[in-house]
Amino acid sequence: MDAEPTLLGRYLLQLSCGPAALDQLDTVDLDRPARETAAALPPGTRQHIDLALRIDVRAELGELSVPTLVIAASNDILVTPDHSAALAQGITGSRLAQVMSGHDAPTEQPVAVANHLRGLLNG
């Protein structure tokens, strides 16, 4: 988090984008989206990461009683498809959907994500 912004942004792009999204980046000006990515980090990002590394909510998943959609991004290296499957398995009656993307599925596959959400909302 304390790295030079362009370096941090490049690292974050590699973590959040799937191969198809990375292939679409302009390699001539890769530093521009890298800087933009680093600059767009909201306040509290460091605390969010720290919490995500410490918290374990598996025991509480069975208490959820609302319609739940878990989207597994096939190329996500932050929250792997196996993690998404375990999450869905722990929530009674949840739906597990898969999309071909990296961690940022709504940006990489907005139509697919929207279709899965419509399916959940339409019952």
N, C-alpha and C positions, 0 to 999 in steps of 0.2 A: 504493500500500500504506500510505502514511502519512496518507491522508485521514481525515477525521472518519468514524467507523464507519457511520453511517447513509448518508452519501454513497457510501462505498466499497461498502456492501452493495447499494445501488440500482444502481450501475455493474455489480457482479458479477451481479446478477439479470438485467440486460439482456444480458450476455454469455453466460450459461449457460442461460437459459430460451428455449424456442421461443415463437412467438406464442401458441399455444394455452395454454401454461402461464402466460404473462404475463397473458393475458385472464382467467384464473381467480383471480388475486391480488385480494385485497380492497383496492380503491383507497382506501377510507376509512382503513385502517390499514396502508398500504404500508410505513411505517417499521419496523413490528415484524418482518416477514420480512427486511427489509433489514439491520436490526441483527443478527438471528439468523444471517444469511448471513455477515456480516463477522466475527462472534464465533466462527463454526465453522471458520475457516481454520486448518488445522493448522500446527504449527511447521515451518519449512522451505519455506513457500509461496513466499516471495520467491526463494529459491535454486532452487526448482523452475521458476519462471517464467524466471529468468535462464538456466538450463540449456536449457530448451525453445527459447529464442530463439537459442541458439548451436549446438546439436548438429545434426548431419546424419548419419543412420544409413542413408541410402539404399544405400550401397555394401555394407553388411552384411546387407541384407534377404535376399539370395539364399542366405545361409548357414543360415537357419532351416529346420529339417526336422521341424517338429511341426505337427499339425493347427492351423490358425489361422483364426479368425473375425474379420473386420474389420467393425465396424458403423459405417455412415455415417449420421449424423443429418442429415436433410434441411435443417434450419434451423440447423445449427451454424455459428456465425461464428468460433469459435476454431479448430476443426479442420474445415475445410470438407469437403463431400462429395468434392470433387476431391482433396483431400489423402488422404482415406480410400481412394479408388479407386487412387491412386498407391501407397499402402502395400500394398494387396491385390495389385496388379499386381507389386510387387517381391518378394512372398513366394510361392514356388512352391507351387501346390496350395491356396492359401488360398481362403476363401469370403468374398465381399463381400455383406453384407446391408444394407438400408436401412430406417430407421424414421423416422416423421414426428415429429421432436422437435428440441429444441435440444441443446446440448452434454451436458446431463445426461440422456441417453437412458434409463438404468436407472430413474431416478425418474419421468420423464415417460411412458415407455412400458414399464413393467415386464413386462407380459405378452408384448409383441412381442419384447423383448430375451431373456426367458426361453425363448420358443419357438425363437428362433435358436440360443441356446446348447444347448438340448435337441437340435436338429437336428445340431449339430456333435458333441455327445457320443454320439449314437446312430448316428453314422456315415452 
